[in-house]
Amino acid sequence: MGRDSEVSDLIDSLMREVPDFPEPGVAFKDLTPLLADARGLAAVTDALAASAEGADLIAGIDARGFLLGAAVALRLGTGVLAVRKGGKLPPPVHSQTYDLEYGSATLEIPADGTDIAGRTIVIVDDVLATGGTVAAVDRLLTSGGATVRNAAVVLELTALGGRDVVAPLEVSSLYTV
């Protein structure tokens, strides 16, 4: 059994499915038990870090992406940039607003104190679903002069088409449903 299938099997065994959350008909994939398990967290961190080798900086998306991004950055000896939901950072900020199914959302990074121009960044998050969030982070970082090499996620919900939305950005996912 290869390392990829071992990580996939571990994710499958520790992921919890919650029916009818956040609304009827949705089967929510809860990664909290995976992150709370020492072996699971270590395996996922190692696998995500392998997808991020050579990055100057890891961008972790609010909120579980912070946990994963920080762990990956430590493993690689880089820093982590927290990509926050709008209104959580003191000004000045760089921001990117994007559409959701119902409404819109904004993501922000500091405009001062962290220069991303010319840096090679890998985006890390827990789930790739519709792709809107990862695509917005890609635009946000690129507009700041960074080169976004790829995105690395634990779980990809393939039926929602996120990979097509973020194309041509390469996505590495550890587990797909």
One Martini backbone bead per residue (centre of mass of N, CA, C, O) as a GRO file, in nm:
protein
  177
    1MET     BB    1   0.095   0.037   0.025
    2GLY     BB    2   0.073   0.356  -0.026
    3ARG     BB    3   0.086   0.666   0.106
    4ASP     BB    4  -0.172   0.781  -0.022
    5SER     BB    5  -0.362   0.547   0.079
    6GLU     BB    6  -0.303   0.584   0.379
    7VAL     BB    7  -0.412   0.871   0.405
    8SER     BB    8  -0.692   0.815   0.291
    9ASP     BB    9  -0.771   0.601   0.504
   10LEU     BB   10  -0.740   0.788   0.748
   11ILE     BB   11  -0.946   0.996   0.669
   12ASP     BB   12  -1.185   0.801   0.643
   13SER     BB   13  -1.171   0.699   0.949
   14LEU     BB   14  -1.192   1.015   1.080
   15MET     BB   15  -1.423   1.104   0.930
   16ARG     BB   16  -1.727   1.285   0.967
   17GLU     BB   17  -2.072   1.232   0.907
   18VAL     BB   18  -2.331   1.488   0.868
   19PRO     BB   19  -2.652   1.493   0.850
   20ASP     BB   20  -2.823   1.772   0.764
   21PHE     BB   21  -2.553   1.962   0.720
   22PRO     BB   22  -2.674   2.281   0.735
   23GLU     BB   23  -2.888   2.116   0.561
   24PRO     BB   24  -3.106   1.953   0.403
   25GLY     BB   25  -2.918   1.695   0.217
   26VAL     BB   26  -2.654   1.740   0.370
   27ALA     BB   27  -2.319   1.590   0.389
   28PHE     BB   28  -2.109   1.653   0.628
   29LYS     BB   29  -1.752   1.694   0.642
   30ASP     BB   30  -1.573   1.611   0.931
   31LEU     BB   31  -1.227   1.697   1.033
   32THR     BB   32  -1.185   1.716   1.342
   33PRO     BB   33  -1.090   1.424   1.419
   34LEU     BB   34  -0.832   1.436   1.246
   35LEU     BB   35  -0.701   1.690   1.391
   36ALA     BB   36  -0.718   1.543   1.689
   37ASP     BB   37  -0.524   1.338   1.563
   38ALA     BB   38  -0.197   1.281   1.567
   39ARG     BB   39  -0.166   1.095   1.319
   40GLY     BB   40  -0.348   1.252   1.127
   41LEU     BB   41  -0.205   1.526   1.136
   42ALA     BB   42   0.074   1.424   1.045
   43ALA     BB   43  -0.009   1.299   0.771
   44VAL     BB   44  -0.135   1.554   0.648
   45THR     BB   45   0.106   1.739   0.677
   46ASP     BB   46   0.304   1.576   0.506
   47ALA     BB   47   0.132   1.570   0.243
   48LEU     BB   48   0.105   1.877   0.207
   49ALA     BB   49   0.410   1.941   0.210
   50ALA     BB   50   0.475   1.785  -0.051
   51SER     BB   51   0.292   1.997  -0.222
   52ALA     BB   52   0.486   2.259  -0.100
   53GLU     BB   53   0.746   2.236  -0.210
   54GLY     BB   54   0.933   2.546  -0.244
   55ALA     BB   55   0.797   2.740  -0.077
   56ASP     BB   56   0.800   3.060   0.084
   57LEU     BB   57   0.480   3.041   0.139
   58ILE     BB   58   0.189   3.001   0.340
   59ALA     BB   59  -0.166   2.992   0.273
   60GLY     BB   60  -0.416   3.026   0.514
   61ILE     BB   61  -0.754   2.957   0.548
   62ASP     BB   62  -1.022   3.058   0.691
   63ALA     BB   63  -0.961   2.843   0.956
   64ARG     BB   64  -0.840   2.554   0.907
   65GLY     BB   65  -0.602   2.664   0.731
   66PHE     BB   66  -0.436   2.762   0.968
   67LEU     BB   67  -0.360   2.493   1.091
   68LEU     BB   68  -0.240   2.361   0.836
   69GLY     BB   69  -0.048   2.587   0.745
   70ALA     BB   70   0.129   2.592   0.999
   71ALA     BB   71   0.222   2.298   0.988
   72VAL     BB   72   0.352   2.314   0.708
   73ALA     BB   73   0.548   2.546   0.763
   74LEU     BB   74   0.708   2.403   0.981
   75ARG     BB   75   0.796   2.159   0.806
   76LEU     BB   76   0.938   2.369   0.580
   77GLY     BB   77   1.048   2.649   0.703
   78THR     BB   78   0.817   2.859   0.699
   79GLY     BB   79   0.567   3.069   0.654
   80VAL     BB   80   0.245   3.220   0.746
   81LEU     BB   81  -0.058   3.323   0.585
   82ALA     BB   82  -0.341   3.484   0.693
   83VAL     BB   83  -0.657   3.438   0.554
   84ARG     BB   84  -0.913   3.658   0.604
   85LYS     BB   85  -1.192   3.765   0.697
   86GLY     BB   86  -1.368   4.025   0.680
   87GLY     BB   87  -1.281   4.256   0.948
   88LYS     BB   88  -1.015   4.115   1.116
   89LEU     BB   89  -0.825   4.342   1.020
   90PRO     BB   90  -0.615   4.584   1.026
   91PRO     BB   91  -0.530   4.856   0.888
   92PRO     BB   92  -0.417   4.780   0.605
   93VAL     BB   93  -0.570   4.613   0.317
   94HIS     BB   94  -0.616   4.335   0.121
   95SER     BB   95  -0.887   4.262  -0.111
   96GLN     BB   96  -1.149   4.003  -0.181
   97THR     BB   97  -1.438   3.971  -0.367
   98TYR     BB   98  -1.700   3.718  -0.364
   99ASP     BB   99  -1.918   3.482  -0.475
  100LEU     BB  100  -2.203   3.333  -0.364
  101GLU     BB  101  -2.491   3.180  -0.368
  102TYR     BB  102  -2.567   3.395  -0.117
  103GLY     BB  103  -2.385   3.645  -0.208
  104SER     BB  104  -2.093   3.756  -0.022
  105ALA     BB  105  -1.730   3.778   0.015
  106THR     BB  106  -1.433   3.850   0.217
  107LEU     BB  107  -1.080   3.877   0.173
  108GLU     BB  108  -0.770   3.912   0.378
  109ILE     BB  109  -0.464   4.103   0.390
  110PRO     BB  110  -0.195   4.251   0.471
  111ALA     BB  111  -0.037   4.555   0.356
  112ASP     BB  112   0.145   4.539   0.608
  113GLY     BB  113   0.453   4.350   0.697
  114THR     BB  114   0.382   4.168   0.424
  115ASP     BB  115   0.569   4.072   0.157
  116ILE     BB  116   0.460   3.906  -0.156
  117ALA     BB  117   0.640   3.998  -0.361
  118GLY     BB  118   0.794   3.734  -0.539
  119ARG     BB  119   0.646   3.503  -0.412
  120THR     BB  120   0.604   3.161  -0.332
  121ILE     BB  121   0.276   3.020  -0.314
  122VAL     BB  122   0.075   2.811  -0.100
  123ILE     BB  123  -0.240   2.686  -0.076
  124VAL     BB  124  -0.422   2.611   0.233
  125ASP     BB  125  -0.684   2.364   0.297
  126ASP     BB  126  -0.945   2.154   0.371
  127VAL     BB  127  -1.159   2.246   0.133
  128LEU     BB  128  -1.288   2.163  -0.192
  129ALA     BB  129  -1.560   2.282  -0.365
  130THR     BB  130  -1.652   2.541  -0.561
  131GLY     BB  131  -1.373   2.746  -0.550
  132GLY     BB  132  -1.413   3.047  -0.462
  133THR     BB  133  -1.200   3.083  -0.238
  134VAL     BB  134  -0.941   2.997  -0.386
  135ALA     BB  135  -0.973   3.197  -0.620
  136ALA     BB  136  -0.962   3.453  -0.440
  137VAL     BB  137  -0.680   3.401  -0.324
  138ASP     BB  138  -0.531   3.398  -0.587
  139ARG     BB  139  -0.601   3.691  -0.666
  140LEU     BB  140  -0.491   3.830  -0.412
  141LEU     BB  141  -0.193   3.735  -0.440
  142THR     BB  142  -0.139   3.819  -0.735
  143SER     BB  143  -0.206   4.126  -0.691
  144GLY     BB  144   0.059   4.129  -0.484
  145GLY     BB  145   0.295   3.961  -0.664
  146ALA     BB  146   0.249   3.670  -0.652
  147THR     BB  147   0.317   3.318  -0.677
  148VAL     BB  148   0.090   3.068  -0.746
  149ARG     BB  149   0.144   2.732  -0.757
  150ASN     BB  150  -0.073   2.605  -0.545
  151ALA     BB  151  -0.311   2.378  -0.410
  152ALA     BB  152  -0.386   2.233  -0.077
  153VAL     BB  153  -0.597   1.957   0.021
  154VAL     BB  154  -0.778   1.726   0.189
  155LEU     BB  155  -1.071   1.789   0.055
  156GLU     BB  156  -1.272   1.683  -0.232
  157LEU     BB  157  -1.572   1.798  -0.395
  158THR     BB  158  -1.628   1.704  -0.711
  159ALA     BB  159  -1.939   1.776  -0.773
  160LEU     BB  160  -1.876   2.106  -0.741
  161GLY     BB  161  -1.626   2.205  -0.941
  162GLY     BB  162  -1.363   2.355  -0.825
  163ARG     BB  163  -1.132   2.288  -1.021
  164ASP     BB  164  -1.250   2.453  -1.261
  165VAL     BB  165  -1.255   2.733  -1.118
  166VAL     BB  166  -0.925   2.737  -1.055
  167ALA     BB  167  -0.842   2.729  -1.322
  168PRO     BB  168  -0.501   2.656  -1.369
  169LEU     BB  169  -0.480   2.574  -1.089
  170GLU     BB  170  -0.327   2.360  -0.896
  171VAL     BB  171  -0.453   2.056  -0.734
  172SER     BB  172  -0.412   1.903  -0.412
  173SER     BB  173  -0.562   1.598  -0.302
  174LEU     BB  174  -0.610   1.351  -0.047
  175TYR     BB  175  -0.937   1.353  -0.078
  176THR     BB  176  -1.224   1.210  -0.247
  177VAL     BB  177  -1.602   1.267  -0.326
   0.00000   0.00000   0.00000
